[in-house]
């Protein structure tokens, strides 16, 4: 039975929102029990003398009363509460912190910008896949953190005094979404970035990761509008044009933008555009975690996995008692197929990793029932926490598993946003074929097959007399050829001549 003493809680008193994350540790991995977020906009309560208004403090304390109910019974050593930029700046932060500590019955630590950046980096490192040579960007309500690092080690940490709430008050205080207001906001961000840009560019990185509500909101908008998940400067400029068309902040309506995020969306967007321009960022992905996850993993003292995705897949396989040997057979075949068609089909390393993940998890639906196994698999993957995978990548995995056999739902493959629709279709075809050819579970001698492609037509050369020796799989292959033909995926196969 789950007891409060087995829980760990991290609370982040941010300048825009207060967050609480509660987890428990299971066999070296973290299971989220609850996440609670409340918009407090503490930074909006700072006056010109950097004093917090009584109204802003009351909003914060009211939120903490909600949090405190959940903390009852959790040992004090398993609770960490930190406050960031606004309470660093506020002249009367001591008054707020004393009452906050009493409400939560836990100490509240006002952390410096460098410590905040370090915790953000640790949270990203523990939860985000891809290259471990990364630049991390976190745009908060009153500060922006920029961190470079490799693996578990952060190399450079910068905390800059600009955020979506403070920039809202300074550059969009007339609530007008004009080119002039955006230009002033971006120019001010460039001025602050100028002091750190040379050092960051000298360090370099392979992947850029965004770890903030601003980045999450932007990605949600892009996905809602049918774009892929990668954030790029042209997409940001396109969103700025959409915002300016609305003219006034109160009239801001963009597909995918939530009402609670709309108020600080333009200011956060302006800061991010300046960061992309100053650092010549080509693309950015959304992080799986940030400050709160950094606090949690710090308390648990868990090592940072070299490959967080591999750890996630291994944990799920064990939890749902998957046949790991069979999963490896399917993965081995799929990767062999992938190598043969990757160049003509323009499938990159990211596609290979996602295909491998789908192979290793494809039978998870059997944990529920054999009937409608693919649908069960898709449901589980859609709703499981998958550290290392972005929301869009998780959706693609679920879509591939939904389409691993039987009729193909082409619309679902075209509607995911992790890769191009044509790439998703091609990955689906390779997964389905690997499952067919590896379907005899104890046949460890996987067939040597040659694949060739001409546009979307796939040709498979089978070993001599393979169909006679494997009649059940030959029948399944004939059926698969029909399923694929129904969505205009042409599939042909022939046998090698005996020499």
Secondary structure, DSSP 8 states (H G I E B T S, - for coil): ---GGGEEEEEEE-SSEEEEEEEEEETTEEEEEEEEEEE--GGGGB-TTS-B-HHHHHHHHHHHHHHHHHHTTS-GGGEEEEE-HHHHH-TTHHHHHHHHHHHHTS-EEE--HHHHHHHHHHHHHHHB-S-SEEEEEEE-SS-EEEEEEETTEEEEEEEES--HHHHHHHHSTT-B--HHHHHHHHHHHHHHHHHHHHHHHHH--SEEEE-SHHHHHHHHHHHHTT--S-B-HHHHHHHHHHHHHT-BGGG---TT--HHHHHHHHHHHHHHHHHHHHHT---BEE-S--HHHHHHHHHHT----S-HHHHHHHHHHHHTT--HHHHHHHHHHHHHHHHHHHHHHT--HHHHHHHHHHHHHTTGGGGT-STTHHHHHHHHHHHS--TBS-HHHHHHHHHHHHTSSSS--HHHHHH--SS-HHHHHHHHHHHHHHHHHT-STT--S----EEEEETTEEEEEE-TTHHHH-HHHHHHHHHHHHHHHTTT--EEEEE----
